[in-house]
Amino acid sequence: MKNKTDFQNGEFYVPTEQVDLSTKFLPGMAENLRKIEDYLNYSLPKGTDPTGRKQSTKQLQELFDNAADGDTILIPPGTYWVEKNTALKDFPNNDQPCLLLRGKKNIRVISWGVTLETRIHAQGILELQLCEDVVIEGLRTKGYGKFPAIDPVTGYGEKGTIAGGYPTSGYWNYWKNNSYDSSGSNKNDGTPFETFGGGFIGNVGSGVLIHRGCKRVTLWKCESYGFNYAGFLIGQPRGLLSNRFRISR
């Protein structure tokens, strides 16, 4: 766009040619200052902790819930500890993520320098349902990052079979976000799975899950790691991935 450049959280006026300062440059700089002032005055719900020492699940979900169509959600840089939000409705299998964007249109999430972190194995963080024209910028999602031991003989681990590892083939990819208690299941040696990292072995967790009728969702320079299933998942576990998506670098 002529005379403008993208500066992470919006289009800022930058003159690129000889212009009349009284009609273009000064108003453009005034608009820049207004945007900076909005950023400095932006406040998250009370109790939100950008240091990661306290959970911010409830506060960030409130921020998402209160966003109207066409809004920009600005999350200041920091590490935000989030965990499974059992207060979220319409999850009959009790497979809630930490955070949910549902039924939102034309929403922009500005999250440069933001890390959303779960400290529970097999727990997914952000889920998008029934959303259209959503852009998420700069977000990092971080999973538990540790995984059940690999069987040194067969090479199988959490996604194992009766041949080795944890025999989860009967339900792997069917249960997400610690909705299935597998702690009483037995390994091949007859000992129980128990729990791992506070979660249930064989459940799947992803950093960002986009499904249930979402259209035109853009993840711009986002990063996701430490999850036992996928950093970014398009489509629903136990279902088919959508063939209508594009990945660009």
C-alpha positions in Angstrom: 0.0 0.0 0.0 1.5 3.3 -1.1 3.1 5.4 1.7 2.3 2.8 4.3 4.2 -0.1 5.9 3.1 -2.9 8.2 4.6 -2.5 11.7 3.3 -5.7 13.4 0.2 -4.3 15.0 -1.1 -2.1 12.3 -0.3 0.0 9.3 1.9 3.0 10.2 2.3 6.0 7.9 5.8 6.4 6.5 6.4 8.9 3.6 8.2 7.4 0.7 8.1 10.3 -1.7 8.1 14.1 -1.6 4.9 15.1 0.1 3.1 18.1 1.5 3.9 17.8 5.2 0.8 19.8 6.3 -1.6 17.4 4.6 0.0 14.0 4.8 3.0 13.6 7.0 1.8 15.4 10.1 -1.6 13.7 10.2 0.1 10.4 9.6 2.5 11.0 12.5 -0.5 12.0 14.7 -2.2 8.7 13.8 1.0 6.8 14.7 1.2 8.5 18.1 -2.5 7.6 18.7 -1.8 4.0 18.0 1.2 4.0 20.3 -0.9 5.6 23.0 -3.6 3.0 22.6 -0.9 0.3 23.0 0.5 1.8 26.2 -3.0 2.3 27.7 -4.2 -1.2 26.7 -5.0 -3.2 29.8 -5.7 -6.9 30.2 -8.3 -8.3 32.6 -7.4 -8.0 36.3 -5.2 -10.8 37.5 -3.5 -11.6 34.2 0.1 -12.5 34.8 2.6 -12.0 31.9 5.4 -13.5 34.0 4.0 -17.1 34.0 4.1 -17.4 37.7 0.3 -17.5 38.0 -2.3 -19.0 35.7 -4.0 -16.6 33.3 -6.5 -19.0 31.7 -9.6 -17.3 33.0 -8.4 -13.8 32.2 -7.3 -14.5 28.6 -10.6 -16.4 27.9 -12.5 -13.3 29.1 -10.5 -11.2 26.7 -11.5 -13.6 23.8 -15.1 -13.8 24.9 -15.5 -10.0 25.1 -14.1 -9.4 21.6 -16.8 -8.3 19.1 -16.6 -9.0 15.4 -14.1 -6.7 13.8 -12.1 -6.2 16.9 -8.3 -6.4 17.4 -7.2 -8.4 20.5 -3.9 -7.1 21.7 -1.9 -9.4 24.1 1.3 -7.6 25.5 4.5 -9.6 25.3 5.1 -12.1 28.1 4.7 -15.7 29.1 1.2 -16.7 30.1 0.5 -19.9 31.9 -2.7 -21.5 30.8 -4.4 -24.9 31.5 -7.5 -26.8 30.6 -10.5 -24.6 31.0 -13.3 -26.9 32.2 -15.7 -23.9 32.3 -15.9 -23.9 28.4 -19.3 -25.1 27.2 -20.3 -27.5 24.4 -17.5 -30.0 24.9 -19.5 -33.2 25.6 -16.3 -35.3 25.9 -14.8 -33.0 28.4 -12.0 -32.3 26.0 -11.7 -28.6 26.5 -8.6 -26.7 25.4 -7.0 -23.9 27.5 -8.4 -21.1 25.3 -11.2 -21.0 22.8 -12.2 -18.6 19.9 -15.7 -19.7 18.8 -18.0 -18.0 16.3 -15.8 -14.9 15.8 -15.5 -13.0 12.5 -12.9 -10.5 11.3 -10.8 -10.8 14.4 -7.1 -10.0 14.6 -5.0 -11.3 17.5 -1.8 -9.3 17.9 0.6 -11.4 20.0 4.2 -10.6 19.2 6.5 -11.7 21.9 3.7 -13.8 23.6 4.1 -17.4 24.7 1.1 -19.3 25.9 2.3 -22.3 27.9 0.7 -25.4 29.3 2.5 -27.5 31.9 0.4 -30.6 31.5 1.1 -33.5 29.1 -1.4 -34.1 26.2 -3.1 -30.7 26.8 -3.8 -28.5 23.8 -3.8 -24.7 24.2 -5.8 -22.7 21.6 -8.9 -24.0 19.7 -10.8 -22.1 16.9 -14.3 -23.2 16.0 -16.8 -21.6 13.6 -14.5 -18.6 13.0 -14.1 -16.7 9.8 -11.4 -14.2 8.6 -9.3 -14.5 11.7 -5.6 -13.4 11.7 -3.2 -14.4 14.6 0.2 -12.7 14.5 3.4 -13.7 16.3 1.9 -16.2 18.8 4.1 -18.9 20.3 2.4 -21.9 22.0 4.5 -24.2 24.2 3.5 -27.7 25.3 4.8 -29.8 28.2 7.8 -30.8 26.1 8.5 -34.2 27.8 7.2 -37.5 26.5 6.8 -41.1 27.8 9.9 -43.3 27.3 10.6 -45.0 24.1 10.8 -48.8 24.1 14.5 -49.4 23.3 13.8 -52.7 21.6 10.9 -51.9 19.3 11.3 -48.1 19.1 7.6 -47.5 20.1 6.6 -44.9 22.6 3.4 -43.3 23.5 2.0 -44.2 20.1 2.6 -47.8 20.6 1.0 -51.2 19.9 1.0 -54.6 21.6 4.4 -55.1 20.0 6.0 -52.4 22.2 5.7 -49.1 23.9 2.3 -48.0 25.3 -0.5 -49.9 23.4 -2.6 -46.9 22.7 -3.5 -47.8 19.1 -7.1 -48.5 20.1 -7.7 -44.8 21.1 -4.7 -42.8 19.9 -6.1 -39.8 17.9 -9.5 -40.3 19.3 -9.3 -38.4 22.6 -7.8 -35.0 23.1 -6.9 -32.7 26.0 -6.9 -35.4 28.7 -10.5 -36.4 28.2 -9.8 -40.2 28.5 -8.4 -41.6 31.7 -5.9 -44.2 30.6 -4.0 -44.4 33.9 -5.5 -47.9 34.5 -4.5 -49.3 31.1 -1.7 -51.8 31.2 1.6 -51.8 29.4 2.9 -54.9 27.7 4.6 -55.9 30.9 1.3 -55.8 32.8 2.1 -52.6 34.8 -0.4 -49.7 34.6 0.2 -46.6 32.5 -0.5 -44.4 35.5 -0.3 -40.7 34.6 2.5 -38.7 32.9 3.3 -35.1 33.4 -0.1 -34.6 35.0 -1.9 -35.9 31.9 -3.1 -39.2 30.5 -0.9 -41.2 28.1 -2.5 -41.7 24.7 -4.5 -38.5 24.7 -3.4 -36.0 22.1 -2.7 -32.3 22.5 -1.9 -29.6 19.9 -0.8 -26.0 20.1 -3.5 -24.6 17.9 -6.4 -26.6 16.6 -8.5 -25.1 13.8 -11.7 -27.0 13.0 -15.5 -27.1 13.1 -16.3 -24.9 10.1 -13.6 -22.3 10.3 -12.8 -20.3 7.1 -9.9 -18.1 6.2 -7.8 -18.4 9.2 -4.3 -17.0 8.9 -1.4 -17.7 11.3 1.3 -15.1 10.6 4.8 -15.9 11.9 3.5 -18.2 14.7 5.5 -20.9 16.4 4.4 -24.1 18.3 6.3 -26.8 20.0 6.4 -29.3 22.8 3.1 -31.1 22.1 2.6 -34.8 21.7 0.4 -34.6 18.6 0.8 -31.4 16.5 2.0 -27.9 16.8 -0.8 -26.7 14.4 -3.7 -29.0 13.6 -6.3 -28.4 10.9 -9.2 -30.7 11.3 -10.6 -32.8 14.2 -8.9 -35.8 15.8 -10.6 -39.0 14.7 -11.7 -37.2 11.5 -10.1 -36.3 8.2 -7.9 -33.3 7.8 -9.3 -30.6 5.6 -7.8 -30.6 2.1 -8.7 -26.9 1.7 -5.8 -25.1 3.3 -2.6 -23.5 2.2 0.8 -23.3 4.0 3.2 -20.6 2.9 6.5 -19.4 4.3 
